[in-house]
Amino acid sequence: MTEQSSPRVLRNFVNGAYTEARDGRTGEVVDPATGEVIAHAPVSSAADVDAAFQAAQAAFDGGWRDSTPAERQIALNKFADAVEERADELVAAEVANCGKPVQTTKDEEIWQVTDALRFFAGAARNLEGKAASEYMADHTSWIRREPIGVVGQITPWNYPMAMAAWKIGPALAAGNTLVLKPSDTTPMSTLLLAEIAADFLPPGVFNVVTGDRDTGRALVENPVPQLISLTGSTRAGFEVAKSASTDLKRLHLELGGKAPVIVFDDADVERAAAGIAEAGYFNAGQDCTAATRVLAAPGVHDDFTAALAEQARKTRTGGPEDTEAAFGPLNNAGQLERVSGFLDRVPGHAEVLAGGSRAGEKGFFFEPTVVAGLRQGDELVTDEVFGPVITVQRFDDEDTAVAWANSVRYGLASSVWTRDHARALRVSRRLDFGCVWINTHIPIVAEMPHGGFKHSGYGKDLSLYSLEDYTRIKHVMSYIGRD
């Protein structure tokens, strides 16, 4: 390997500066589009994590907790402006980490970061509470909404930059300080965000430590943070909840999904197929809200399935510079193996109508895939694949569709496709998911909450509900009698 293409050496970002890990251990960061090592990042120890938390605690006690909402708003808006100014650098880091198409990353992700930061900048000045009043004679009560303190955050590898913004925004807007651990496969854009933010935040307010599962475990077990926020797999959520329970830490968990997509007989078949394909294959299907599990009514099943398979065949995967590619590679070799395994185990009663295989020999690309003829208990129906795979089942009636939709252990997102307004409202009420889209799937706005039920976790990202998750409520009562 030439000196020019040698892997970068990354460092943690603690107390406003890049910092060496204490024992010097590092892990490889691989470009998913090529399979080549592009960087070495610290595998932070418990001592590294504790140093970051001590910096965050000092920053909280040293003034950030007492900053005014207006001051936090100004800082977050400056942060958002700087993200726009350095968008090309952030896109380059995100693309290197994830292998995503460059143009898609510019168009779809930078604005999500800035929009989230600006929304929470405004939300910082919109705290809510019950009216102060004399609920007892001679006593006045009021509510204080306060920052929790120091929070620990863990983000996933599918949207490392955007998911970081979703966590940084409400934490800082509420007056907390934080230590954030990105996925070990995608640390680069998060470290750059911390560098950018350092121009507008006091040292120690926003810290980033990189590392593996042991690093994440050290973050959760550290006694300093009062809240742990995780976006990740359901398995990771179980582990975090178990570990945090020994210290009664508050938790904010956004976990896996298996989104049902119910297509009724009166749906516009071509429009539904196009919309569902886009929502199922975007980001290589590595999205907990992806349209992965279609339930089609008997009158449209065959036409819809054929139209969806045609959409899959027209959809292209490719490298970052491929302007015709709809999505890039899976994030890592382990995920490629996992997705391939699901397709290797397709039961005999099902049929792969499109895709189903690895694409190319270099990188971790997988073809856009459609599988039909599956039964309700098949693993492709019940388990999260997290890849560009959409399944199709035929249902007989509305009650069956709702029952099948709700029968999985996840409860994050869903959609209903019909021209019947009453049916759309009726089914949306019955679906046991934190988000229900009607005649669309996957759009997200900062003003509305994102979060699920059941094994998809609890707590909300985005919206004022997220800001509330990063605050604590204190009742203050004052005696006002005259004696």
C-alpha positions as CSV (number, residue, x, y, z in Angstrom):
1,M,0.0,0.0,0.0
2,T,1.4,3.4,-0.9
3,E,2.0,6.0,1.7
4,Q,-0.7,8.2,0.2
5,S,-3.3,5.5,0.6
6,S,-2.2,4.4,4.0
7,P,-5.1,4.1,6.6
8,R,-5.8,7.2,8.7
9,V,-5.1,7.1,12.4
10,L,-8.2,8.3,14.3
11,R,-8.3,9.5,17.9
12,N,-11.0,10.1,20.5
13,F,-12.4,13.6,21.0
14,V,-12.5,14.5,24.7
15,N,-12.6,17.8,26.5
16,G,-12.5,19.8,23.2
17,A,-9.5,18.1,21.6
18,Y,-8.4,14.9,19.9
19,T,-7.0,12.6,22.5
20,E,-4.9,9.4,22.4
21,A,-6.4,6.3,23.9
22,R,-4.5,5.2,27.0
23,D,-3.4,1.7,26.0
24,G,-3.0,2.3,22.3
25,R,-5.3,-0.5,21.1
26,T,-6.9,0.1,17.8
27,G,-9.4,-1.5,15.5
28,E,-9.7,-1.5,11.7
29,V,-12.2,0.7,9.9
30,V,-13.1,-0.9,6.5
31,D,-14.6,0.8,3.4
32,P,-17.7,-1.3,2.7
33,A,-17.5,-0.5,-1.0
34,T,-14.1,-2.0,-1.4
35,G,-13.4,-4.2,1.6
36,E,-10.2,-2.3,2.2
37,V,-8.9,-0.9,5.5
38,I,-9.1,2.9,5.5
39,A,-8.5,3.8,9.1
40,H,-7.5,2.6,12.5
41,A,-9.6,3.9,15.4
42,P,-9.1,3.5,19.2
43,V,-10.6,0.6,21.0
44,S,-11.2,2.7,24.1
45,S,-10.9,1.1,27.5
46,A,-13.0,1.7,30.6
47,A,-10.3,4.3,31.7
48,D,-10.7,6.2,28.4
49,V,-14.5,6.2,28.8
50,D,-14.2,7.4,32.4
51,A,-11.9,10.2,31.4
52,A,-14.5,11.3,28.8
53,F,-17.3,11.2,31.4
54,Q,-15.2,13.1,33.9
55,A,-14.7,15.8,31.3
56,A,-18.5,15.9,30.6
57,Q,-19.2,16.1,34.3
58,A,-16.8,19.0,34.8
59,A,-18.4,20.8,31.8
60,F,-21.9,20.3,33.2
61,D,-21.0,21.5,36.7
62,G,-18.8,24.2,35.2
63,G,-21.6,26.1,33.5
64,W,-23.4,24.3,30.8
65,R,-26.1,23.2,33.1
66,D,-26.7,26.9,33.9
67,S,-26.6,28.1,30.3
68,T,-29.8,29.7,29.2
69,P,-32.0,28.2,26.5
70,A,-31.1,31.2,24.3
71,E,-27.4,30.5,24.7
72,R,-27.9,26.8,23.8
73,Q,-30.1,27.8,20.8
74,I,-27.3,30.1,19.5
75,A,-24.7,27.3,19.9
76,L,-26.8,24.7,18.1
77,N,-27.7,27.1,15.3
78,K,-24.0,27.9,14.8
79,F,-23.3,24.2,14.8
80,A,-25.9,23.6,12.1
81,D,-24.4,26.5,10.0
82,A,-20.9,25.0,10.3
83,V,-22.2,21.5,9.3
84,E,-23.5,23.1,6.1
85,E,-20.2,24.9,5.5
86,R,-18.2,21.7,5.9
87,A,-20.8,19.4,4.2
88,D,-18.3,18.1,1.7
89,E,-16.0,16.9,4.5
90,L,-18.8,15.2,6.3
91,V,-20.1,13.6,3.2
92,A,-16.7,12.2,2.4
93,A,-16.3,10.8,5.9
94,E,-19.8,9.2,5.8
95,V,-19.3,7.8,2.4
96,A,-15.9,6.3,3.3
97,N,-17.5,4.7,6.4
98,C,-20.6,3.5,4.8
99,G,-20.0,3.2,1.0
100,K,-23.1,5.2,0.3
101,P,-23.7,7.0,-3.0
102,V,-22.1,10.5,-2.7
103,Q,-25.0,12.4,-4.2
104,T,-27.6,10.6,-2.1
105,T,-25.7,11.3,1.0
106,K,-25.4,15.0,0.1
107,D,-29.1,15.3,-0.8
108,E,-30.7,13.1,1.9
109,E,-28.5,13.2,5.0
110,I,-26.8,16.6,5.5
111,W,-30.1,18.4,5.7
112,Q,-31.3,15.8,8.2
113,V,-28.4,16.7,10.4
114,T,-28.9,20.5,10.1
115,D,-32.7,20.2,10.4
116,A,-32.5,18.2,13.6
117,L,-30.0,20.6,15.1
118,R,-32.0,23.6,14.2
119,F,-35.3,22.1,15.4
120,F,-33.7,21.4,18.8
121,A,-32.2,24.8,18.9
122,G,-35.7,26.2,18.8
123,A,-37.1,23.5,21.1
124,A,-34.6,24.6,23.8
125,R,-36.7,27.7,24.3
126,N,-40.0,25.9,24.4
127,L,-40.0,24.0,27.7
128,E,-43.4,22.8,28.9
129,G,-44.9,22.2,32.4
130,K,-48.1,22.6,34.4
131,A,-49.3,26.0,35.4
132,A,-48.0,27.4,38.7
133,S,-50.8,27.7,41.2
134,E,-52.0,27.3,44.7
135,Y,-53.0,23.7,44.7
136,M,-53.0,23.8,48.5
137,A,-54.0,26.8,50.5
138,D,-51.2,29.1,51.4
139,H,-48.8,27.2,49.2
140,T,-47.7,27.9,45.6
141,S,-46.4,25.0,43.5
142,W,-44.6,25.1,40.1
143,I,-42.7,22.8,37.9
144,R,-39.0,23.0,37.0
145,R,-37.8,21.1,33.9
146,E,-34.1,20.5,34.4
147,P,-31.3,18.8,32.5
148,I,-30.7,15.2,33.6
149,G,-26.9,15.8,33.8
150,V,-24.3,13.7,31.9
151,V,-25.7,11.3,29.3
152,G,-24.1,8.4,27.5
153,Q,-25.1,7.7,23.9
154,I,-24.5,4.8,21.5
155,T,-25.2,5.2,17.8
156,P,-25.5,2.5,15.0
157,W,-23.6,2.1,11.7
158,N,-26.5,2.5,9.3
159,Y,-26.8,6.3,9.6
160,P,-23.9,7.3,11.9
161,M,-24.0,11.0,11.1
162,A,-27.8,11.5,11.2
163,M,-28.3,9.3,14.3
164,A,-25.6,11.3,16.1
165,A,-27.5,14.5,15.4
166,W,-30.7,13.0,16.6
167,K,-29.0,12.4,20.0
168,I,-26.8,15.4,20.2
169,G,-29.6,17.8,19.5
170,P,-32.0,17.1,22.3
171,A,-29.2,16.3,24.8
172,L,-27.5,19.7,24.4
173,A,-30.8,21.6,24.0
174,A,-31.9,20.4,27.4
175,G,-28.6,21.5,29.0
176,N,-26.9,18.1,29.3
177,T,-23.4,17.1,28.5
178,L,-22.6,13.9,26.7
179,V,-20.2,11.1,25.8
180,L,-21.1,9.4,22.5
181,K,-19.8,6.1,21.2
182,P,-20.3,5.5,17.5
183,S,-20.3,2.0,16.0
184,D,-16.8,0.6,15.7
185,T,-17.3,0.3,11.9
186,T,-18.4,4.0,11.4
187,P,-16.6,6.4,13.7
188,M,-15.3,9.0,11.1
189,S,-18.2,11.3,10.6
190,T,-19.1,11.4,14.3
191,L,-15.6,12.4,15.2
192,L,-15.7,15.2,12.6
193,L,-19.0,16.4,14.1
194,A,-17.4,16.7,17.5
195,E,-14.5,18.7,15.9
196,I,-16.9,21.0,14.2
197,A,-19.0,21.5,17.4
198,A,-15.9,22.4,19.4
199,D,-15.9,25.9,17.9
200,F,-19.3,26.6,19.6
201,L,-19.4,24.5,22.7
202,P,-17.3,24.6,25.9
203,P,-14.7,21.9,26.2
204,G,-16.2,18.7,27.6
205,V,-19.8,19.3,26.6
206,F,-19.6,16.9,23.6
207,N,-17.2,14.0,23.7
208,V,-16.7,11.0,21.4
209,V,-15.0,7.8,22.3
210,T,-14.6,5.0,19.8
211,G,-14.4,1.3,20.4
212,D,-16.1,-2.1,20.4
213,R,-18.8,-3.8,22.5
214,D,-16.5,-3.8,25.5
215,T,-16.2,0.0,25.1
216,G,-20.0,0.3,24.9
217,R,-20.3,-1.9,28.0
218,A,-17.9,0.4,29.9
219,L,-20.0,3.4,28.8
220,V,-23.2,1.8,30.2
221,E,-21.6,0.6,33.4
222,N,-19.8,3.9,34.2
223,P,-21.4,5.5,37.3
224,V,-21.4,9.1,35.9
225,P,-24.1,9.1,33.3
226,Q,-27.7,9.4,34.4
227,L,-29.2,8.4,31.1
228,I,-28.1,5.9,28.4
229,S,-29.5,6.4,24.9
230,L,-29.0,3.6,22.4
231,T,-30.0,3.2,18.8
232,G,-29.1,-0.4,17.8
233,S,-30.3,-3.9,17.7
234,T,-32.8,-5.5,20.0
235,R,-30.1,-7.8,21.3
236,A,-28.0,-4.7,22.2
237,G,-31.0,-3.2,23.9
238,F,-31.5,-6.2,26.1
239,E,-27.8,-6.1,27.1
240,V,-27.9,-2.3,27.8
241,A,-31.1,-2.6,29.8
242,K,-29.7,-5.4,32.0
243,S,-26.5,-3.6,32.6
244,A,-28.1,-0.2,33.4
245,S,-30.6,-1.8,35.8
246,T,-27.9,-2.4,38.4
247,D,-27.5,1.4,38.7
248,L,-31.1,2.4,37.9
249,K,-30.0,4.5,35.0
250,R,-32.7,6.0,32.8
251,L,-32.8,4.5,29.3
252,H,-33.8,5.7,25.8
253,L,-33.9,2.7,23.4
254,E,-34.6,2.8,19.7
255,L,-34.1,-0.8,18.5
256,G,-35.0,-3.1,15.6
257,G,-38.0,-3.2,13.3
258,K,-39.9,-5.3,10.9
259,A,-42.3,-2.9,9.2
260,P,-45.5,-4.4,7.8
261,V,-46.8,-2.8,4.6
262,I,-50.5,-3.6,4.0
263,V,-51.6,-3.2,0.4
264,F,-55.4,-3.4,-0.1
265,D,-57.3,-4.2,-3.2
266,D,-58.1,-0.6,-4.0
267,A,-54.5,0.6,-3.8
268,D,-52.8,2.1,-6.9
269,V,-50.6,-0.9,-7.6
270,E,-47.9,0.8,-9.7
271,R,-47.6,3.7,-7.3
272,A,-47.5,1.4,-4.3
273,A,-44.8,-0.9,-5.8
274,A,-42.6,2.1,-6.7
275,G,-43.0,3.7,-3.2
276,I,-42.5,0.5,-1.3
277,A,-39.4,-0.5,-3.4
278,E,-37.9,2.9,-2.7
279,A,-38.7,2.6,1.1
280,G,-37.4,-1.0,1.2
281,Y,-34.2,-0.6,-0.7
282,F,-33.1,2.9,0.5
283,N,-29.7,2.6,2.2
284,A,-29.5,-1.1,1.2
285,G,-32.5,-1.8,3.4
286,Q,-30.4,-0.9,6.5
287,D,-33.1,1.0,8.2
288,C,-35.2,-0.1,11.1
289,T,-38.3,1.5,9.5
290,A,-37.6,0.0,6.0
291,A,-40.6,-1.4,4.1
292,T,-39.6,-5.0,4.4
293,R,-42.8,-7.1,4.9
294,V,-45.7,-6.6,2.4
295,L,-49.1,-8.0,3.1
296,A,-51.1,-7.9,-0.2
297,A,-54.8,-8.4,-0.6
298,P,-55.9,-11.2,-3.0
299,G,-57.2,-8.9,-5.7
300,V,-53.9,-7.1,-6.2
301,H,-51.4,-9.7,-4.9
302,D,-50.3,-11.0,-8.3
303,D,-50.1,-7.7,-10.1
304,F,-48.4,-6.0,-7.1
305,T,-45.9,-8.8,-6.7
306,A,-45.0,-8.6,-10.4
307,A,-44.7,-4.8,-10.3
308,L,-42.5,-5.0,-7.2
309,A,-40.2,-7.6,-8.8
310,E,-39.9,-5.3,-11.8
311,Q,-39.0,-2.4,-9.5
312,A,-36.3,-4.6,-7.9
313,R,-34.8,-5.5,-11.3
314,K,-34.7,-1.8,-12.2
315,T,-33.1,-0.8,-8.9
316,R,-29.3,-0.7,-9.0
317,T,-26.7,-1.0,-6.3
318,G,-23.3,0.5,-6.8
319,G,-20.3,2.3,-5.4
320,P,-20.2,5.9,-4.1
321,E,-19.4,7.5,-7.5
322,D,-22.1,5.5,-9.4
323,T,-24.7,8.2,-10.1
324,E,-27.2,5.6,-11.2
325,A,-27.0,3.5,-8.0
326,A,-30.0,3.7,-5.7
327,F,-28.0,2.4,-2.8
328,G,-24.6,1.2,-1.8
329,P,-23.2,-1.8,0.0
330,L,-24.1,-3.5,3.3
331,N,-22.0,-2.0,6.0
332,N,-19.7,-4.9,6.9
333,A,-18.7,-8.4,6.1
334,G,-20.7,-9.8,9.0
335,Q,-23.9,-8.1,7.7
336,L,-23.3,-9.5,4.2
337,E,-23.0,-12.9,5.7
338,R,-26.1,-12.4,7.7
339,V,-28.3,-11.3,4.8
340,S,-26.9,-14.0,2.5
341,G,-27.8,-16.6,5.2
342,F,-31.5,-15.6,5.1
343,L,-31.6,-16.1,1.4
344,D,-29.7,-19.4,1.6
345,R,-32.4,-20.6,4.0
346,V,-35.4,-19.6,1.9
347,P,-38.0,-22.4,2.5
348,G,-39.1,-24.6,-0.4
349,H,-42.7,-23.1,-0.5
350,A,-41.3,-19.6,-1.2
351,E,-39.9,-18.2,-4.4
352,V,-37.2,-15.6,-5.0
353,L,-38.6,-13.4,-7.7
354,A,-35.7,-10.9,-8.0
355,G,-32.2,-10.7,-6.6
356,G,-31.2,-13.0,-3.8
357,S,-27.5,-12.9,-4.1
358,R,-24.3,-11.0,-3.5
359,A,-23.6,-8.4,-6.2
360,G,-20.0,-8.4,-7.4
361,E,-16.9,-9.8,-5.8
362,K,-15.5,-6.6,-4.2
363,G,-17.2,-4.9,-1.3
364,F,-20.3,-5.9,0.5
365,F,-23.0,-5.3,-2.1
366,F,-26.3,-7.3,-2.3
367,E,-28.9,-7.3,-5.0
368,P,-32.4,-5.8,-4.4
369,T,-34.5,-8.8,-3.6
370,V,-38.1,-9.9,-3.6
371,V,-39.3,-13.1,-2.0
372,A,-43.0,-14.3,-2.4
373,G,-44.9,-17.3,-1.1
374,L,-43.8,-17.0,2.5
375,R,-45.8,-18.1,5.5
376,Q,-46.3,-16.2,8.7
377,G,-43.9,-18.2,10.8
378,D,-41.0,-18.1,8.3
379,E,-37.9,-16.3,9.6
380,L,-37.8,-13.9,6.7
381,V,-41.2,-12.7,7.9
382,T,-40.5,-12.6,11.7
383,D,-36.9,-11.6,11.9
384,E,-35.2,-8.3,11.0
385,V,-32.9,-8.8,7.9
386,F,-31.5,-5.3,7.7
387,G,-30.8,-5.7,4.0
388,P,-32.4,-5.0,0.6
389,V,-34.9,-7.8,1.0
390,I,-38.7,-7.3,0.7
391,T,-41.1,-10.2,1.3
392,V,-44.7,-10.5,0.0
393,Q,-47.6,-12.5,1.6
394,R,-51.2,-12.8,0.5
395,F,-53.9,-12.1,3.1
396,D,-57.6,-12.9,2.9
397,D,-59.3,-10.1,4.9
398,E,-58.6,-7.0,6.9
399,D,-58.6,-8.7,10.3
400,T,-56.0,-11.2,9.0
401,A,-53.8,-8.5,7.7
402,V,-53.8,-6.6,11.0
403,A,-53.3,-9.8,13.0
404,W,-50.3,-10.8,10.8
405,A,-48.9,-7.3,10.9
406,N,-49.0,-7.2,14.7
407,S,-47.8,-10.7,15.4
408,V,-44.1,-9.9,15.2
409,R,-42.1,-8.8,18.3
410,Y,-41.3,-5.4,16.8
411,G,-43.4,-2.3,16.9
412,L,-41.6,0.5,15.2
413,A,-43.1,1.4,11.8
414,S,-45.8,0.4,9.4
415,S,-47.8,1.6,6.4
416,V,-51.3,1.2,4.9
417,W,-52.0,1.6,1.2
418,T,-55.6,2.2,0.2
419,R,-58.0,4.7,-1.3
420,D,-60.6,4.1,1.4
421,H,-60.1,6.9,3.9
422,A,-62.2,5.2,6.6
423,R,-60.3,1.9,6.2
424,A,-57.0,3.8,6.4
425,L,-57.9,5.4,9.7
426,R,-59.4,2.2,11.1
427,V,-56.3,0.1,10.3
428,S,-53.9,2.8,11.5
429,R,-55.6,2.7,14.9
430,R,-55.3,-1.0,15.1
431,L,-51.7,-1.3,14.1
432,D,-49.4,-1.7,17.1
433,F,-46.5,0.4,15.8
434,G,-45.1,3.8,16.8
435,C,-45.5,5.2,13.3
436,V,-48.2,4.4,10.7
437,W,-47.8,5.9,7.2
438,I,-50.8,6.1,4.8
439,N,-50.1,5.7,1.1
440,T,-46.4,6.5,1.7
441,H,-43.6,4.9,3.7
442,I,-40.4,6.2,5.4
443,P,-40.6,10.1,5.4
444,I,-39.6,11.5,8.7
445,V,-39.8,15.1,10.0
446,A,-38.2,16.7,13.0
447,E,-41.5,17.9,14.4
448,M,-42.9,14.4,14.9
449,P,-41.7,11.7,17.2
450,H,-39.8,8.6,16.0
451,G,-39.9,5.5,18.3
452,G,-41.6,2.2,18.8
453,F,-43.3,-0.3,21.0
454,K,-42.5,-3.8,22.2
455,H,-39.0,-5.0,21.2
456,S,-38.5,-1.9,19.2
457,G,-37.7,-0.1,22.5
458,Y,-39.1,3.0,24.2
459,G,-38.4,6.7,24.2
460,K,-38.7,9.0,21.3
461,D,-36.2,10.6,18.9
462,L,-37.0,14.0,17.3
463,S,-39.9,16.2,18.3
464,L,-40.5,17.9,21.7
465,Y,-41.1,14.4,23.1
466,S,-37.4,13.6,22.6
467,L,-36.4,16.8,24.4
468,E,-38.6,15.8,27.3
469,D,-36.8,12.4,27.5
470,Y,-33.6,14.4,28.1
471,T,-35.0,16.3,31.0
472,R,-36.2,15.7,34.6
473,I,-39.2,17.1,36.4
474,K,-38.9,18.8,39.8
475,H,-41.9,20.0,41.8
476,V,-41.1,23.1,43.9
477,M,-43.6,24.2,46.6
478,S,-43.4,27.5,48.6
479,Y,-45.3,28.4,51.7
480,I,-46.9,31.8,51.1
481,G,-48.9,32.3,54.3
482,R,-48.7,35.5,56.3
483,D,-47.7,34.2,59.7
